[in-house]
Each structure stands twice: as C-alpha cells, then as structure tokens.
Amino acid sequence: MVREIQLRWLLTGALLSSIGMSFIWPLTSIYLHNRLDISLTVIGVVLLLNSLGSVVGSIIGGRLYDQGDPYRLALFGVGLTGLVLIGLTLWHGWPAYSIWLTLLGIGSGWNITMVNSLGTSIRSKDGRYVFTMLYFAQNVGVVVGTALVGFVYDISITLLFLIAVVLYGIFFGIVLIKFRPAAKTAQPTRKETTTETPKPSLPSANKLMLTTFFFALLIFWLMYQQWSSNLSVYMTGLGIPLRNYSFLWTLNAVLIVVIQLFLNWFNEHVNGIQIIYQILFGLVMVAISFLILITAHTYALFMIAMIALTTGEATASPAIPALVNDLTPREIKGRYQGFVNSWGSVGRALGPLFGGLIIDWLSYRSLFIIAAVGVFALVAVLIVVWIRTRRRLVRYQ
C-alpha cells in the first residue's frame, strides 16, 4: 500500500503559511508610506513585483514538482521563505524591503503550488474535499493573521516579522517530519527510470477547457481586486467611514468560513453535483456583487454586495483547482496546479492598475458595469466551451 501525506498535516502547513504571509501584505503600503516615506506609485511597483514573483515561483515550482522530488522541493520552498523572513526581520529599511518582498512573492507562489500539488496526491479523499479544506485553512489563516497584525504592528514591526519566522520554522519542521511520504509517492523506482516512457499529453478537449478556466481565474481576480484596492476610496468618498469598509472584510472572512463548512457538508451528503456548476454559480454571484455596486450608495447595499462577492469567491475558488486536478494526468498535475496560482497572481497584479485606469478615464460606476458585464460574459463563454467539450473530456485520478 502506497503511503501518502495525511491531509491534516497539509492543512496545518497551509494554515501556518497563510498566517505568516498575512503578517506581511496588509501592512506593506502603510509601513512603506507612513514610516519609510515611499510614494504610493513606488509602492504599487513593489506590490507588482511581489505578484510577478508569485507567478514565477508558481510556474517553476509546478514544473519541478512533476520532474523532481516533491519532498525536497517543499523543504526548499519553506526553507527559502523562512530565510527571506529572517532577512526581512534584520533589514527592513529601503530598498531592502522591496527586495525581500519580491523574494517572498517567489517563495509564496512556490509554497502554494507545492501544497496544492501535494493535495492532488491524496487519493484517500475526494479531490473537491481536499481543495475545499485547503482553501478553508488558508482563509482561516488570513482571518487570524489580519486580526493580529494591527496589534503587533503597534508594538514593533520587528516582532511581527519575527513571529512570521517562527511560524515558518514550525512549518519547516512539519514538512521535514510529516511530508516525507511525498518523496515515495511521486518518485519512480530505479527500474522504472531505465525505461523511457512517453511524455503525457492532454486531450484537445481538456486543453481547451483548462485554458478557458485559467482565463476565468485571471478575470475573476482582476475584478475581485477592485474590492481590495479601489472600493475603499469610493466608499469613503460617499461619506462612509473607513472602519465600516474594514468591517466588510471581517464579514468576508466569517462568511468564507461558514460557506466552506456548508460546502464540505453539502459535498459529503449530496452526490452527483458536478464541479462546473459550483464554479458557474460562484462566478454569477461575483457578477451580481458588481451589479449591486452600480447603484449602491448606502452601507447596507455594500454589505449585500459583499455577501454576494464572498459567496461567489468561497464557491468558485476551491472548485477550480479541484477541476484542474480532475482533468490532468498524474505526471503533469504539478505544472497545472502552478498555472492555477500563476494565472490568479497575474489577475491580482493587474487588478489595481486596471481599475485605476478605468476610474481615471471614465468613472467608478463604469468600472462596476465593466466588471459585471465582463464576468457575465465569462460565464457565457464557460458554458459554451463546457457544452462543446463535456462529452470528450478525459478525467484522471
């Protein structure tokens, strides 16, 4: 019987990594602008480099996962991120901070891809359940990290980075001890390596479906970023206090946890619901959130829009890597899980710039209309591609 990583250790690693990263990204703009007196334009470039680093880490990590030893690759990624955090703890002035943040982007993309790729190796549980739980753990980490970051930041930013180092030290220990089965599940034996095997290729229907979903990820995060980058200015311009905007993200975090618990129960007790329907429902809810924003001028409507957005995010986000897992053979699962994170990272990187340009050229209302129409058009494209390819799709374990 082939051993595999226990899901609880993979979830623990995802949780620790998420908490650690949530100590870094929320305070970047505030720290650089308020304490180091860096302009917002330069900060935007730094955040872009962080996102591009995540793209690079995801692609390289995914390709190496398929070709090398996942156990050693996971150790390398977590260890590298820990060393970068040590450097950030010791030297967090300018321009050192920008260099460390770019390297953290590479490490973050690498680690997320490794965790998702290792999730595909867990065959004792349904793939949709595995990715739903990974998404749940990552979001619990965001809740914990963002809740603590403000309190610790007021004490000392060095302490904040030091806690992140400790978290990654624990993560490294878990990988070292509990991830060892990964080396056995993915590594071929010496006898197998002497026989040349044909390079796996995807059926054309699978390629078309996967490409469409990767594009959907880019559009999803491109539009989603408007909530975290531009909506705060819009809401405060309407006279709504900034603390009310912040509370929307508290609502977002709580709803994600509740919705994930419901989805786990639903997927366990209701059979025959295809993943594609879960994704389409999620995207429709995201589009509806922007429809609400078009006419939203009261805080109650912004809360309703956030509920719609969070429902869409929590429904679609974990389902896409699960579907990618179903449509890719074992030999190239890592590469395609890397694509999942890299396409999302590109959307997150371009989102603030895209929204800023639309607002400058047109208006906030035009941005919301474009976002709603864009996501609805994406749903239509997905439905058409699904209808054309569903009978020819090849599913893998």
Backbone torsions as a table, in degrees:
resi	resn	phi	psi	omega
1	MET	NA	128.5	-178.1
2	VAL	-77.8	129.2	178.2
3	ARG	-78.3	153.5	176.7
4	GLU	-140.8	160.1	178.0
5	ILE	-62.3	137.2	175.3
6	GLN	-74.8	135.3	-174.3
7	LEU	-58.2	-35.9	-176.0
8	ARG	-62.9	-31.6	178.9
9	TRP	-76.4	-34.6	175.9
10	LEU	-65.3	-40.7	177.8
11	LEU	-66.6	-38.9	178.3
12	THR	-63.0	-42.4	177.3
13	GLY	-62.4	-44.1	178.8
14	ALA	-62.4	-38.8	179.3
15	LEU	-64.8	-48.4	-179.1
16	LEU	-62.8	-42.7	179.1
17	SER	-62.9	-41.7	-179.0
18	SER	-65.7	-41.9	177.9
19	ILE	-62.6	-45.5	-179.2
20	GLY	-59.5	-45.7	179.7
21	MET	-69.8	-29.1	179.0
22	SER	-72.4	-11.2	172.5
23	PHE	-81.5	-15.4	-172.9
24	ILE	-101.8	-57.2	-169.0
25	TRP	-68.2	-31.9	-177.7
26	PRO	-67.5	-27.7	-173.7
27	LEU	-99.9	-2.1	-175.0
28	THR	-56.7	-52.8	-177.7
29	SER	-63.8	-43.5	-178.6
30	ILE	-64.5	-45.8	-177.5
31	TYR	-65.4	-48.1	-177.9
32	LEU	-65.8	-38.9	-176.0
33	HIS	-79.6	-47.7	-173.3
34	ASN	-81.1	-35.6	-175.2
35	ARG	-100.6	-34.9	-178.3
36	LEU	-103.8	-2.7	175.8
37	ASP	58.8	42.4	177.4
38	ILE	-92.5	138.4	-177.9
39	SER	-67.5	155.4	-179.6
40	LEU	-64.2	-32.2	178.3
41	THR	-63.9	-46.6	178.6
42	VAL	-64.6	-38.4	177.6
43	ILE	-61.1	-39.9	177.2
44	GLY	-60.3	-39.4	177.6
45	VAL	-65.8	-40.7	179.1
46	VAL	-61.8	-44.5	179.0
47	LEU	-65.9	-34.7	176.7
48	LEU	-64.8	-42.9	178.0
49	LEU	-62.6	-37.2	176.3
50	ASN	-61.4	-44.8	179.5
51	SER	-67.2	-41.2	178.2
52	LEU	-65.7	-35.2	174.6
53	GLY	-61.2	-39.3	177.6
54	SER	-63.2	-38.5	177.1
55	VAL	-61.4	-48.1	-179.4
56	VAL	-61.5	-46.9	179.5
57	GLY	-61.3	-38.7	-179.5
58	SER	-66.3	-46.1	-176.7
59	ILE	-67.3	-48.2	-179.3
60	ILE	-65.2	-45.0	179.8
61	GLY	-60.9	-41.5	179.8
62	GLY	-64.2	-42.0	179.9
63	ARG	-67.5	-42.3	-179.7
64	LEU	-68.5	-30.2	178.4
65	TYR	-58.9	-41.9	-178.5
66	ASP	-70.8	-27.0	-172.8
67	GLN	-102.0	-23.8	-172.4
68	GLY	-117.0	-154.2	-177.8
69	ASP	-97.4	108.1	-177.9
70	PRO	-57.0	-33.2	-179.8
71	TYR	-63.2	-49.5	179.7
72	ARG	-68.3	-35.5	179.1
73	LEU	-66.0	-39.5	177.8
74	ALA	-66.2	-42.0	176.6
75	LEU	-59.8	-43.8	-179.4
76	PHE	-61.9	-46.0	-177.3
77	GLY	-63.5	-47.6	-179.5
78	VAL	-68.1	-40.7	178.3
79	GLY	-63.5	-43.3	178.4
80	LEU	-61.3	-44.9	179.9
81	THR	-62.8	-39.8	177.7
82	GLY	-62.4	-42.0	178.7
83	LEU	-65.2	-39.7	177.9
84	VAL	-63.2	-40.7	178.6
85	LEU	-65.6	-34.7	174.9
86	ILE	-63.1	-43.8	176.7
87	GLY	-61.0	-39.6	179.2
88	LEU	-66.8	-35.2	178.5
89	THR	-65.3	-39.6	-176.6
90	LEU	-82.3	-37.2	-177.1
91	TRP	-132.3	95.6	-179.8
92	HIS	-122.6	35.0	171.2
93	GLY	-88.6	-165.5	179.2
94	TRP	-109.3	134.7	8.2
95	PRO	-95.7	10.3	-177.1
96	ALA	-54.8	-39.4	-177.5
97	TYR	-57.1	-42.8	-177.7
98	SER	-64.4	-37.0	179.2
99	ILE	-67.7	-46.9	179.0
100	TRP	-61.0	-40.0	-177.7
101	LEU	-66.4	-37.1	176.1
102	THR	-63.9	-44.2	177.7
103	LEU	-64.8	-35.0	176.1
104	LEU	-64.6	-34.9	175.9
105	GLY	-60.9	-44.3	178.1
106	ILE	-61.5	-47.4	-179.7
107	GLY	-63.9	-40.1	179.9
108	SER	-64.3	-46.2	178.4
109	GLY	-61.6	-42.3	178.3
110	TRP	-60.3	-49.7	-175.2
111	ASN	-67.5	-41.2	178.1
112	ILE	-62.3	-42.3	178.9
113	THR	-64.2	-41.2	178.7
114	MET	-63.2	-44.5	-179.3
115	VAL	-63.0	-46.4	179.3
116	ASN	-64.8	-40.7	-179.9
117	SER	-65.8	-42.0	176.7
118	LEU	-64.9	-29.1	175.2
119	GLY	-61.5	-31.0	178.9
120	THR	-70.6	-19.2	-178.9
121	SER	-83.3	-10.1	179.3
122	ILE	-84.0	102.5	-174.2
123	ARG	-102.9	-2.6	178.6
124	SER	-79.5	-10.6	179.6
125	LYS	-130.8	156.0	178.9
126	ASP	-62.5	137.9	-177.2
127	GLY	-58.7	-38.2	-179.7
128	ARG	-64.5	-37.9	178.0
129	TYR	-65.2	-42.8	-179.2
130	VAL	-59.8	-48.5	-176.2
131	PHE	-73.9	-30.3	174.0
132	THR	-64.5	-42.1	179.9
133	MET	-69.2	-36.8	176.3
134	LEU	-63.4	-43.5	178.5
135	TYR	-63.9	-39.3	178.0
136	PHE	-61.9	-47.7	-179.1
137	ALA	-62.4	-42.0	-179.9
138	GLN	-63.9	-37.5	-179.2
139	ASN	-76.1	-33.8	172.8
140	VAL	-61.3	-38.6	176.5
141	GLY	-61.3	-40.8	177.7
142	VAL	-64.0	-41.8	179.3
143	VAL	-60.3	-49.4	-178.0
144	VAL	-65.2	-46.5	-177.1
145	GLY	-63.4	-48.9	-178.5
146	THR	-69.5	-26.1	177.6
147	ALA	-71.3	-32.7	-176.6
148	LEU	-91.2	-24.6	-169.7
149	VAL	-59.6	-39.7	-178.3
150	GLY	-64.7	-41.2	-178.8
151	PHE	-67.3	-45.6	-178.1
152	VAL	-69.4	-36.9	179.8
153	TYR	-59.4	-38.1	179.0
154	ASP	-66.6	-27.3	178.4
155	ILE	-79.4	-55.4	-178.0
156	SER	-171.9	129.9	177.6
157	ILE	-70.5	-29.7	177.2
158	THR	-63.5	-40.2	177.2
159	LEU	-62.3	-37.6	179.1
160	LEU	-59.7	-49.0	179.5
161	PHE	-66.5	-35.2	-179.7
162	LEU	-65.1	-40.1	176.8
163	ILE	-62.2	-41.2	177.7
164	ALA	-60.7	-39.1	176.9
165	VAL	-61.1	-44.1	-180.0
166	VAL	-62.7	-43.5	179.4
167	LEU	-60.2	-43.2	179.4
168	TYR	-72.7	-26.6	173.2
169	GLY	-64.4	-41.4	176.7
170	ILE	-66.2	-42.1	178.3
171	PHE	-58.9	-43.9	179.8
172	PHE	-61.3	-41.6	178.3
173	GLY	-62.0	-40.1	178.7
174	ILE	-65.3	-43.3	178.4
175	VAL	-61.8	-45.5	-177.7
176	LEU	-58.7	-40.6	-173.6
177	ILE	-95.2	-44.6	-169.2
178	LYS	-98.1	-15.8	-179.0
179	PHE	-92.9	2.8	-175.6
180	ARG	-56.2	-35.1	178.2
181	PRO	-58.4	-20.5	-179.8
182	ALA	-61.4	-34.4	-179.9
183	ALA	-65.6	-29.1	-177.1
184	LYS	-87.2	-32.2	-175.4
185	THR	-76.4	-28.5	-173.6
186	ALA	-108.3	-11.4	-176.6
187	GLN	-90.7	128.7	176.4
188	PRO	-73.1	154.8	176.8
189	THR	-75.3	167.4	-178.4
190	ARG	-62.8	-36.1	179.4
191	LYS	-64.7	-38.1	-178.9
192	GLU	-70.1	-32.3	-176.5
193	THR	-73.6	-20.9	179.7
194	THR	-78.7	-16.6	178.3
195	THR	-98.7	121.5	-178.2
196	GLU	-74.8	122.6	-179.3
197	THR	-106.1	145.7	-180.0
198	PRO	-64.3	143.2	179.6
199	LYS	-68.6	128.0	-177.2
200	PRO	-65.7	141.9	177.5
201	SER	-131.4	149.2	-179.3
202	LEU	-87.4	141.8	171.4
203	PRO	-60.2	152.1	-176.4
204	SER	-59.8	-35.9	179.2
205	ALA	-64.6	-41.6	177.9
206	ASN	-63.5	-42.3	179.9
207	LYS	-60.9	-44.8	-179.5
208	LEU	-64.2	-42.7	-179.1
209	MET	-66.0	-43.3	-178.8
210	LEU	-67.3	-42.5	177.9
211	THR	-59.6	-40.7	178.9
212	THR	-63.8	-40.4	-179.8
213	PHE	-71.9	-33.2	175.2
214	PHE	-64.6	-41.5	176.5
215	PHE	-63.9	-36.9	177.5
216	ALA	-62.7	-38.7	177.5
217	LEU	-62.2	-43.0	179.5
218	LEU	-60.4	-48.4	-178.8
219	ILE	-65.3	-41.2	-179.6
220	PHE	-56.6	-51.6	-176.4
221	TRP	-75.2	-29.1	175.0
222	LEU	-58.9	-44.3	-179.5
223	MET	-78.4	-38.6	-178.4
224	TYR	-60.1	-36.2	-177.6
225	GLN	-62.3	-18.9	178.5
226	GLN	-63.9	-30.9	179.0
227	TRP	-67.8	-39.5	-175.5
228	SER	-90.8	-14.1	-176.0
229	SER	-111.1	-42.6	-171.3
230	ASN	-112.2	-20.3	-173.8
231	LEU	-70.6	-28.1	-180.0
232	SER	-61.7	-41.8	178.9
233	VAL	-65.7	-40.7	-179.5
234	TYR	-63.6	-45.6	-177.4
235	MET	-67.8	-44.4	179.1
236	THR	-65.5	-29.6	175.7
237	GLY	-65.9	-24.0	176.7
238	LEU	-87.1	2.1	179.4
239	GLY	90.3	9.7	178.6
240	ILE	-87.0	126.9	-177.0
241	PRO	-60.1	150.1	-179.7
242	LEU	-61.7	-33.0	179.8
243	ARG	-63.3	-30.9	177.1
244	ASN	-69.1	-37.4	175.2
245	TYR	-63.2	-43.3	179.4
246	SER	-61.2	-36.6	-179.7
247	PHE	-64.4	-28.4	177.3
248	LEU	-58.6	-35.3	-179.7
249	TRP	-77.8	-27.3	170.8
250	THR	-65.2	-43.8	176.0
251	LEU	-60.3	-42.7	178.2
252	ASN	-56.6	-48.1	-177.1
253	ALA	-64.1	-44.7	-179.5
254	VAL	-64.1	-43.8	-179.1
255	LEU	-63.8	-38.7	179.2
256	ILE	-59.7	-44.6	179.4
257	VAL	-61.5	-46.7	-178.8
258	VAL	-63.8	-45.0	-177.5
259	ILE	-66.1	-39.5	178.5
260	GLN	-63.5	-40.4	176.6
261	LEU	-62.1	-40.7	178.1
262	PHE	-65.4	-43.5	-179.2
263	LEU	-62.2	-39.5	177.3
264	ASN	-60.4	-45.1	178.4
265	TRP	-64.4	-43.7	-176.9
266	PHE	-63.0	-47.5	-178.4
267	ASN	-66.3	-27.2	-179.6
268	GLU	-78.2	-34.2	-173.1
269	HIS	-104.2	-16.0	-179.3
270	VAL	-117.6	113.4	-178.0
271	ASN	-95.9	158.8	172.9
272	GLY	88.1	1.1	177.2
273	ILE	-84.9	113.3	-177.1
274	GLN	-73.8	147.3	-177.4
275	ILE	-60.5	-34.9	-177.1
276	ILE	-57.4	-37.4	-179.8
277	TYR	-68.4	-35.9	176.9
278	GLN	-63.5	-41.9	179.9
279	ILE	-67.3	-46.1	-179.3
280	LEU	-62.1	-42.4	177.3
281	PHE	-59.4	-44.9	-179.8
282	GLY	-61.0	-43.7	-179.5
283	LEU	-66.1	-38.4	177.3
284	VAL	-61.5	-41.1	179.0
285	MET	-64.8	-37.1	176.1
286	VAL	-62.9	-43.8	178.1
287	ALA	-61.7	-40.4	179.4
288	ILE	-63.0	-35.5	179.5
289	SER	-60.7	-37.0	178.2
290	PHE	-76.0	-31.5	173.8
291	LEU	-60.2	-41.4	179.0
292	ILE	-65.0	-38.9	-178.6
293	LEU	-63.7	-27.0	-177.4
294	ILE	-57.7	-37.0	-177.1
295	THR	-114.4	8.6	-176.0
296	ALA	-76.4	122.6	174.4
297	HIS	-132.3	-3.8	177.4
298	THR	-117.0	154.9	-177.0
299	TYR	-63.7	-32.5	179.3
300	ALA	-60.2	-40.9	179.4
301	LEU	-68.6	-35.3	176.4
302	PHE	-65.1	-35.9	177.7
303	MET	-66.5	-42.1	178.3
304	ILE	-62.9	-41.3	178.7
305	ALA	-63.5	-39.7	178.2
306	MET	-65.7	-37.2	176.7
307	ILE	-61.8	-43.0	178.2
308	ALA	-64.2	-44.1	-179.9
309	LEU	-61.3	-46.6	-176.8
310	THR	-66.6	-38.7	176.5
311	THR	-60.1	-43.1	178.5
312	GLY	-65.9	-45.3	-179.3
313	GLU	-61.7	-49.4	-176.0
314	ALA	-68.3	-23.7	179.8
315	THR	-85.5	-46.1	-173.9
316	ALA	-83.4	-40.7	-171.1
317	SER	-57.5	-49.2	-179.8
318	PRO	-75.2	-18.5	-177.3
319	ALA	-76.9	-29.8	-176.9
320	ILE	-66.5	-50.7	175.9
321	PRO	-62.0	-29.5	177.0
322	ALA	-66.2	-40.8	178.7
323	LEU	-68.6	-40.1	176.9
324	VAL	-60.2	-39.6	176.7
325	ASN	-60.5	-42.7	-179.1
326	ASP	-65.6	-30.0	-171.8
327	LEU	-99.3	6.0	-179.0
328	THR	-125.0	139.5	176.8
329	PRO	-70.4	161.5	-173.7
330	ARG	-58.1	-35.1	-174.3
331	GLU	-67.5	-20.6	-177.3
332	ILE	-128.0	20.7	179.4
333	LYS	-64.1	-39.7	-179.1
334	GLY	-61.2	-43.7	179.7
335	ARG	-58.2	-44.5	-175.9
336	TYR	-77.6	-28.6	172.1
337	GLN	-68.0	-31.8	173.6
338	GLY	-63.9	-38.9	177.4
339	PHE	-63.6	-36.5	178.8
340	VAL	-56.6	-49.0	-178.2
341	ASN	-73.0	-36.7	-176.0
342	SER	-70.5	-40.9	178.0
343	TRP	-65.3	-39.1	175.7
344	GLY	-64.1	-38.6	179.3
345	SER	-65.5	-37.7	177.0
346	VAL	-62.1	-43.8	177.7
347	GLY	-61.3	-42.4	178.6
348	ARG	-66.5	-34.2	-179.6
349	ALA	-70.4	-39.6	-175.3
350	LEU	-87.4	-16.7	-174.8
351	GLY	-54.5	-55.1	-178.9
352	PRO	-60.1	-39.6	179.1
353	LEU	-65.9	-44.3	178.9
354	PHE	-59.0	-49.1	-179.3
355	GLY	-63.7	-41.4	179.8
356	GLY	-61.8	-40.3	179.4
357	LEU	-65.4	-44.0	179.7
358	ILE	-62.8	-42.1	-179.9
359	ILE	-64.7	-42.5	-179.4
360	ASP	-66.5	-40.9	-177.7
361	TRP	-79.6	-36.9	-174.8
362	LEU	-121.6	-96.9	-178.2
363	SER	-169.2	169.8	175.5
364	TYR	-61.2	-42.3	-178.4
365	ARG	-61.2	-40.2	177.6
366	SER	-63.2	-38.4	177.7
367	LEU	-61.4	-43.9	-179.6
368	PHE	-65.5	-39.0	178.2
369	ILE	-64.4	-46.2	179.9
370	ILE	-61.6	-41.2	179.7
371	ALA	-63.7	-46.1	-179.7
372	ALA	-63.0	-48.1	-179.7
373	VAL	-63.7	-40.8	-179.4
374	GLY	-62.3	-43.1	-178.6
375	VAL	-71.9	-39.3	176.3
376	PHE	-63.0	-39.7	176.9
377	ALA	-63.4	-38.2	177.4
378	LEU	-62.7	-41.5	176.7
379	VAL	-59.9	-43.0	179.4
380	ALA	-62.0	-42.6	178.8
381	VAL	-63.5	-43.9	179.1
382	LEU	-60.7	-41.4	179.3
383	ILE	-63.2	-44.4	-179.8
384	VAL	-62.2	-47.8	-179.4
385	VAL	-63.8	-39.8	179.2
386	TRP	-63.0	-44.3	180.0
387	ILE	-62.6	-38.1	-177.4
388	ARG	-74.8	-26.9	-172.2
389	THR	-112.0	-13.1	-167.5
390	ARG	-59.8	-33.2	-178.3
391	ARG	-79.2	-15.6	-177.9
392	ARG	-106.0	-2.5	-179.0
393	LEU	-69.2	137.3	176.6
394	VAL	-105.0	127.3	-179.7
395	ARG	-103.7	143.1	-177.0
396	TYR	-121.6	163.7	177.8
397	GLN	-89.5	NA	NA
